Amino acid sequence: MREEAVRNAGQAVRLIVCDLDGTLLNSRKRISSENRAALREAQAKGIAVTLCSGRVHTMLEAYTRLLDIRCPVVTANGAVIFDPRTGEMPYRNFADRERVYPLLRFCLDRAFDSIVVSSEGCRYSPGSNRIARFEQYNEIAGRDKLPLLSLRRFDPDFRETLRGDIYKVLVSGLSPEEQAQVEEQVRSIGNLSVTSSEEGLMDIGAFGINKGQGVRILADLLGLEKREICVMGDYHNDIPMFECAGLPIAMGNASDAVKRSALAVTAANDDDGVALAVRRYIL
């Protein structure tokens, strides 16, 4: 689409929704000073800024504080909408533990790296490599004096693992053939949905959950129309939210499928792509 048409779409924007990993965060898992400054400039002009992430809300507090986010954030790929100002959840859709149990048995029998993320914290399979991401988060949270996530191994019968509200199950380190096996198992169990936020990772939650649904619900809560929303993302799980925005923007490091779904493509996450897009198309 011509540059002028994209800029015209940007003039209607009243809400900027950013994916986190691979989009707003650089490879060092930090928000650059340029990205932060550009989003603050947008807020100063009355444009709301928020996040839409596969992460759960407890892992977003450092970023909502840094960006002074004043509206709800979409978390766990759309399973929960959380208001960082009040601590309330105006929307939530948790996975059914009766459905999650056979999935965990399936993954454990095949030694798949699995993590259950719930209101009780994270439970993980023996030898999990993925849990290092959550340990890294706890290091950052500890430095910022934020609450830490409880990280414990699966218990033998999953009784403790399945306590609380289940946001999602992560299965990682999968080959394409193993991903197909997990997808087939999810279909056979039923009443679950599956997406992916990076290569070899399956993200499984309640049926019908995706980022697009989360953005639509948030728009209704805020009284916004599709044309008033800009979204930015980089991976497959971001495509559903592209369909809910008047200005969907792909990162330069995005997959080809994401770029084809976008109205515009900005620079990569390591090159301040969010700041470039905000200043070029919206401000």
C-alpha positions in Angstrom: 0.0 0.0 0.0 1.2 3.5 -0.8 2.9 5.4 2.0 0.2 8.1 2.0 -2.5 5.6 2.5 -0.7 4.1 5.5 -0.2 7.5 7.0 -3.9 8.3 6.6 -4.8 5.1 8.4 -2.4 6.2 11.2 -4.2 9.5 11.7 -7.3 7.6 13.0 -5.4 5.6 15.6 -6.4 6.1 19.2 -4.8 2.9 20.6 -1.4 1.3 20.0 -1.2 -2.4 20.9 2.3 -3.9 20.9 3.4 -7.5 21.1 6.3 -7.8 23.6 8.9 -10.4 22.7 10.3 -9.9 19.2 8.5 -6.6 18.8 8.7 -4.1 21.6 11.6 -5.9 23.3 14.9 -6.1 21.6 17.1 -9.3 21.6 18.4 -8.3 25.1 14.7 -8.4 26.4 14.8 -4.6 26.9 12.6 -1.7 25.7 15.0 0.7 24.0 15.0 4.3 25.0 13.8 5.2 21.5 10.8 2.9 21.7 9.9 4.2 25.1 10.2 7.8 24.0 8.0 7.3 20.9 5.3 5.6 22.9 5.4 8.4 25.5 5.1 10.9 22.7 1.9 9.1 21.5 0.5 9.1 25.1 1.2 12.8 25.3 -1.1 13.3 22.3 -3.9 11.3 23.9 -3.2 8.0 22.2 -3.5 5.0 24.5 -0.7 2.4 24.6 -1.0 -1.2 25.8 0.5 -4.7 25.4 -0.8 -7.9 23.9 1.4 -10.7 24.9 1.6 -14.5 25.3 3.1 -13.7 28.7 0.8 -13.8 31.7 0.0 -10.6 33.5 2.3 -11.3 36.4 5.2 -11.1 34.0 4.2 -7.7 32.5 4.3 -5.5 35.6 7.9 -4.2 35.0 6.9 -3.1 31.5 3.5 -1.6 32.4 5.3 0.5 35.0 8.1 1.6 32.6 5.6 2.6 29.9 3.1 4.1 32.3 0.3 2.0 30.8 -3.1 3.2 31.9 -5.5 0.9 30.2 -5.9 -2.9 30.4 -3.3 -5.3 28.8 -4.1 -8.4 26.9 -2.2 -11.4 28.3 -1.7 -15.1 27.9 -2.5 -14.8 24.1 -5.9 -13.4 24.9 -7.0 -15.6 27.8 -6.9 -12.7 30.3 -7.4 -9.0 30.1 -5.8 -7.4 33.1 -6.0 -3.8 34.3 -2.6 -2.9 35.9 -4.2 0.2 37.7 -6.8 -1.7 39.6 -5.6 -5.4 39.5 -9.0 -6.4 38.1 -9.6 -8.9 35.2 -12.4 -7.5 33.1 -12.1 -10.7 31.0 -10.7 -14.2 31.7 -11.1 -17.6 30.1 -9.1 -20.3 31.8 -8.2 -23.8 30.5 -10.3 -26.7 31.9 -8.1 -28.8 34.1 -10.0 -31.9 33.1 -8.7 -31.3 29.6 -5.2 -30.3 30.6 -4.6 -33.5 32.6 -4.6 -35.9 29.6 -2.4 -33.4 27.7 0.2 -33.4 30.4 0.2 -37.2 30.6 0.7 -37.3 26.8 3.6 -34.8 27.0 5.2 -36.5 30.0 5.1 -39.9 28.4 7.0 -38.5 25.5 9.5 -36.4 27.6 8.3 -33.2 25.9 9.4 -30.0 27.7 6.2 -28.9 29.3 5.1 -26.0 31.7 1.8 -25.3 33.3 1.3 -21.5 33.9 -1.4 -20.8 36.4 -2.5 -18.4 39.2 -0.3 -20.6 41.5 2.8 -20.0 39.5 4.7 -22.4 37.1 5.0 -26.1 37.3 7.4 -27.8 34.9 8.5 -31.2 33.6 11.8 -32.8 34.7 14.8 -31.5 32.8 12.8 -28.5 31.4 15.0 -26.0 29.4 12.1 -23.6 28.9 11.8 -22.9 32.6 15.1 -20.8 32.3 12.9 -18.1 30.7 10.9 -17.9 33.9 14.0 -18.0 36.1 15.4 -15.1 34.0 12.1 -13.2 34.7 12.5 -13.8 38.4 16.0 -12.3 38.3 14.6 -9.1 36.7 11.6 -9.0 39.0 13.9 -9.4 42.0 16.0 -6.4 40.9 12.9 -4.3 40.5 11.4 -5.5 43.8 8.4 -7.1 42.0 6.7 -10.3 43.1 8.5 -13.5 42.0 6.8 -16.4 40.2 6.6 -19.7 42.1 8.6 -22.3 40.1 8.2 -26.0 41.0 8.4 -29.3 39.2 5.3 -31.4 38.3 4.0 -33.4 41.2 3.5 -37.2 40.4 -0.3 -37.1 40.1 -0.6 -33.5 38.9 -2.8 -32.7 41.9 -0.8 -29.6 42.8 0.1 -28.8 39.3 -3.5 -28.4 38.3 -4.5 -26.2 41.3 -5.6 -22.6 40.7 -6.7 -21.0 37.4 -4.8 -22.4 34.4 -3.7 -19.7 32.0 -2.0 -22.0 29.5 0.3 -24.9 28.9 3.6 -24.5 27.1 5.2 -27.3 25.2 8.6 -26.4 23.7 11.7 -27.8 21.9 9.5 -29.6 19.4 10.4 -30.8 15.9 7.7 -30.2 13.2 6.7 -33.9 13.6 6.3 -33.5 17.4 4.3 -30.3 16.9 1.9 -32.2 14.7 1.6 -34.9 17.4 0.7 -32.2 20.0 -1.8 -30.5 17.7 -3.5 -33.9 17.0 -3.6 -34.6 20.8 -5.2 -31.2 21.4 -7.8 -31.8 18.8 -8.6 -35.3 20.2 -9.0 -33.9 23.7 -11.2 -31.0 22.5 -12.2 -27.7 24.2 -8.6 -26.4 23.9 -6.8 -24.1 21.4 -3.3 -24.0 20.3 -1.0 -21.4 18.8 2.7 -20.7 18.5 4.8 -17.6 19.4 8.2 -19.0 18.3 9.6 -21.9 16.4 9.2 -25.3 18.2 6.8 -23.8 20.8 3.2 -24.8 21.3 1.0 -22.5 23.5 -2.2 -24.2 24.6 -5.1 -22.6 26.3 -8.9 -22.5 26.5 -10.9 -23.1 23.4 -11.2 -20.1 21.1 -8.4 -18.1 22.8 -6.2 -15.9 20.5 -4.8 -12.4 20.5 -7.4 -11.3 18.0 -10.3 -12.1 20.4 -8.4 -10.3 23.2 -8.0 -7.1 21.1 -11.6 -7.2 20.1 -12.8 -7.5 23.7 -10.4 -4.7 24.7 -11.7 -2.5 21.9 -15.3 -3.1 23.2 -14.2 -2.2 26.7 -12.6 1.0 25.6 -15.4 1.9 23.1 -13.0 1.9 20.1 -13.6 1.0 16.4 -11.3 -1.2 14.3 -10.0 1.8 12.4 -8.8 3.4 15.6 -6.5 0.6 16.5 -2.8 0.0 15.5 -1.2 -3.4 16.3 2.4 -4.4 16.0 3.8 -8.0 16.0 6.3 -10.4 14.6 5.0 -14.0 14.8 2.1 -16.4 13.9 0.2 -15.8 17.1 0.0 -12.1 16.2 -1.9 -12.6 13.0 -5.3 -12.9 14.6 -4.9 -9.4 16.1 -3.8 -8.0 12.8 -7.4 -8.8 11.6 -8.8 -6.6 14.3 -6.9 -3.4 13.5 -7.1 -0.6 11.0 -3.3 -0.3 11.0 -1.5 -3.7 11.5 2.2 -3.3 11.3 4.8 -6.2 11.0 8.3 -5.9 12.4 11.2 -6.2 10.0 12.2 -9.5 11.8 8.6 -10.9 11.4 7.8 -14.1 9.6 6.7 -13.8 5.9 3.2 -14.8 6.9 3.0 -11.9 9.4 4.4 -9.4 6.8 1.8 -10.5 4.3 -1.0 -9.9 6.9 0.2 -6.4 7.6 -0.6 -3.0 6.1 3.0 -1.9 6.6 6.4 -3.3 7.6 8.7 -1.4 10.0 12.3 -2.0 11.1 13.4 -5.0 13.2 13.0 -5.1 17.0 16.7 -4.5 17.4 16.5 -1.4 15.2 13.7 0.5 17.2 11.0 -0.7 14.7 8.2 0.3 17.1 9.5 3.9 17.5 10.0 4.2 13.7 6.4 3.1 13.0 4.8 5.3 15.6 6.7 8.4 14.4 6.3 7.6 10.7 2.7 6.6 10.5 0.9 7.9 13.6 2.7 11.0 15.0 
